């Protein structure tokens, strides 16, 4: 016959082990839920809106370049009539085509202003490995607004301006990084749901 003390210890030991397993399981589930909630917030407030705007920018760049390519094909290298009215008409058409291309780039610029606002308003959701590339994007956007839109370049000597480096509407690594993070966050959420 088993000793009553041994039976009590065995019973309590099993209960303690079961409670310990339950506690670890509950803690892990709570941790996974917090992580899932954070990733959802990142996706809905930061990476999702950024992906929407940057993928639109990519399409607008393609459209603008297509228009400029068609412009080059149609207007360059052709021997047009020497008639003044024909040249004026062609000049007007050429200018209108370039302006259309510039309108789409103007939309990219508007999107970039929205991207800067999203980054500013949701900075806490940025993954650490994205901070530098996002900061570079913000500096490019600020430079675009100050140097190009405000037409300050016309007053800056080219030798000085050349030392500042190029400005980009959206650097390829920025666009690729947003797309990659958007897809990564989507995969994480699918894993949890």
C-alpha positions as CSV (number, residue, x, y, z in Angstrom):
1,X,0.0,0.0,0.0
2,X,1.4,3.4,-1.0
3,X,2.4,5.8,1.7
4,X,-0.2,8.6,2.0
5,X,2.5,11.2,2.1
6,X,4.0,9.9,-1.1
7,X,0.6,10.0,-2.7
8,X,0.0,13.6,-1.6
9,X,3.5,14.7,-2.9
10,X,2.9,12.9,-6.2
11,X,-0.5,14.5,-6.6
12,X,0.8,18.0,-5.7
13,X,3.9,17.6,-7.9
14,X,1.8,16.7,-10.9
15,X,-0.4,19.7,-10.3
16,X,2.5,22.0,-10.0
17,X,4.1,20.7,-13.2
18,X,0.7,21.0,-15.0
19,X,0.3,24.6,-13.7
20,X,3.9,25.4,-14.8
21,X,3.2,24.1,-18.3
22,X,0.0,26.0,-18.5
23,X,1.7,29.2,-17.3
24,X,4.5,28.9,-19.9
25,X,1.9,28.2,-22.6
26,X,-0.2,31.2,-21.6
27,X,2.8,33.5,-21.4
28,X,4.0,32.4,-24.9
29,X,0.5,32.9,-26.4
30,X,0.3,36.4,-24.8
31,X,3.7,37.3,-26.2
32,X,2.7,36.0,-29.7
33,X,-0.5,38.0,-29.5
34,X,1.4,41.2,-28.5
35,X,3.8,40.6,-31.4
36,X,1.0,39.9,-33.8
37,X,-0.8,43.1,-32.7
38,X,2.4,45.2,-33.1
39,X,3.0,43.8,-36.6
40,X,-0.7,44.5,-37.5
41,X,-0.2,48.1,-36.3
42,X,3.1,48.4,-38.3
43,X,1.3,47.1,-41.4
44,X,-1.9,49.2,-41.1
45,X,-0.2,52.5,-40.0
46,X,3.2,52.4,-41.7
47,X,4.2,49.7,-44.1
48,X,0.8,49.3,-45.8
49,X,0.3,53.0,-46.6
50,X,3.9,53.3,-47.6
51,X,3.6,50.4,-50.0
52,X,0.5,51.8,-51.5
53,X,2.2,55.1,-52.3
54,X,5.5,53.7,-53.3
55,X,4.0,51.2,-55.7
56,X,1.9,54.0,-57.2
57,X,5.1,56.0,-57.6
58,X,6.7,53.2,-59.5
59,X,3.8,53.0,-61.9
60,X,3.9,56.8,-62.3
61,X,7.6,56.7,-63.1
62,X,7.0,54.1,-65.7
63,X,4.1,56.1,-67.2
64,X,6.2,59.3,-67.3
65,X,9.1,57.5,-68.9
66,X,6.8,55.9,-71.5
67,X,5.5,59.4,-72.4
68,X,9.0,60.8,-72.6
69,X,10.0,57.8,-74.8
70,X,7.1,58.4,-77.1
71,X,8.0,62.1,-77.2
72,X,11.6,61.4,-78.2
73,X,10.4,58.9,-80.9
74,X,7.9,61.3,-82.3
75,X,9.6,64.7,-82.1
76,X,13.4,64.0,-82.3
77,X,15.3,63.4,-85.5
78,X,12.4,64.1,-87.8
79,X,12.8,66.7,-90.5
80,X,9.6,68.7,-90.0
81,X,8.3,71.3,-92.3
82,X,9.9,74.7,-92.3
83,X,6.5,76.3,-92.3
84,X,6.2,78.5,-89.3
85,X,2.7,77.5,-88.3
86,X,3.7,73.8,-88.5
87,X,6.7,74.4,-86.3
88,X,4.6,76.3,-83.8
89,X,2.0,73.6,-83.7
90,X,4.7,70.9,-83.2
91,X,6.4,73.0,-80.5
92,X,3.0,73.3,-78.7
93,X,2.4,69.5,-79.0
94,X,5.9,68.8,-77.8
95,X,5.5,71.1,-74.8
96,X,2.1,69.6,-73.9
97,X,3.6,66.1,-74.1
98,X,6.4,67.0,-71.7
99,X,4.0,68.8,-69.4
100,X,1.9,65.6,-69.2
101,X,4.9,63.6,-68.2
102,X,5.7,66.3,-65.6
103,X,2.2,66.1,-64.2
104,X,2.7,62.5,-63.3
105,X,6.1,63.3,-61.7
106,X,4.2,66.0,-59.8
107,X,1.9,63.3,-58.4
108,X,5.0,61.4,-57.3
109,X,6.1,64.5,-55.4
110,X,2.7,64.8,-53.8
111,X,2.9,61.2,-52.8
112,X,6.3,61.7,-51.3
113,X,4.9,64.5,-49.2
114,X,2.3,62.0,-47.9
115,X,5.1,59.5,-47.3
116,X,7.1,61.9,-45.2
117,X,3.9,62.6,-43.1
118,X,3.3,58.9,-42.6
119,X,6.9,58.4,-41.5
120,X,6.8,61.3,-39.1
121,X,3.4,60.3,-37.6
122,X,4.4,56.6,-37.2
123,X,8.1,56.7,-36.5
124,X,7.7,54.3,-33.5
125,X,6.6,51.5,-35.9
126,X,9.7,51.7,-38.1
127,X,12.0,48.6,-38.0
128,X,15.5,49.5,-36.8
129,X,17.1,48.3,-40.1
130,X,14.9,50.8,-42.0
131,X,15.7,53.9,-40.1
132,X,18.7,55.0,-42.2
133,X,17.0,54.5,-45.5
134,X,13.9,56.3,-44.3
135,X,16.0,59.2,-43.1
136,X,17.7,59.3,-46.5
137,X,14.2,59.5,-48.2
138,X,13.2,62.3,-45.9
139,X,16.3,64.3,-46.6
140,X,15.8,63.7,-50.4
141,X,12.2,65.0,-50.1
142,X,13.3,68.0,-48.1
143,X,16.0,68.8,-50.6
144,X,13.5,68.3,-53.5
145,X,11.1,70.8,-51.9
146,X,13.8,73.4,-51.0
147,X,16.1,73.1,-53.9
148,X,13.8,72.3,-56.8
149,X,10.3,73.4,-56.0
150,X,11.5,76.7,-54.5
151,X,13.8,77.1,-57.4
152,X,16.8,77.9,-55.2
153,X,19.1,76.1,-57.6
154,X,19.2,79.0,-60.0
155,X,21.0,81.0,-57.4
156,X,23.5,78.4,-56.2
157,X,26.8,78.0,-58.2
158,X,27.0,74.6,-59.9
159,X,30.4,74.0,-58.2
160,X,28.8,74.3,-54.8
161,X,25.7,72.3,-55.8
162,X,27.7,69.4,-57.2
163,X,29.2,68.8,-53.7
164,X,25.7,68.2,-52.3
165,X,25.1,65.0,-54.4
166,X,22.1,63.8,-56.3
167,X,18.5,64.1,-55.1
168,X,16.2,61.2,-55.8
169,X,12.4,61.1,-55.8
170,X,12.6,57.5,-54.5
171,X,15.8,55.6,-54.4
172,X,15.5,52.0,-55.6
173,X,16.6,50.6,-52.3
174,X,13.8,52.5,-50.6
175,X,11.2,51.2,-53.0
176,X,12.5,47.6,-52.8
177,X,12.8,47.8,-49.0
178,X,9.1,48.9,-48.5
179,X,7.9,46.2,-50.8
180,X,10.0,43.6,-49.0
181,X,8.8,44.7,-45.5
182,X,5.2,44.9,-46.6
183,X,5.4,41.3,-47.8
184,X,7.3,40.2,-44.7
185,X,4.6,41.7,-42.4
186,X,1.9,40.1,-44.4
187,X,3.6,36.7,-44.0
188,X,3.9,37.2,-40.2
189,X,0.2,38.0,-39.8
190,X,-0.8,35.0,-41.9
191,X,1.3,32.8,-39.5
192,X,-0.6,34.1,-36.5
193,X,-4.1,34.1,-38.0
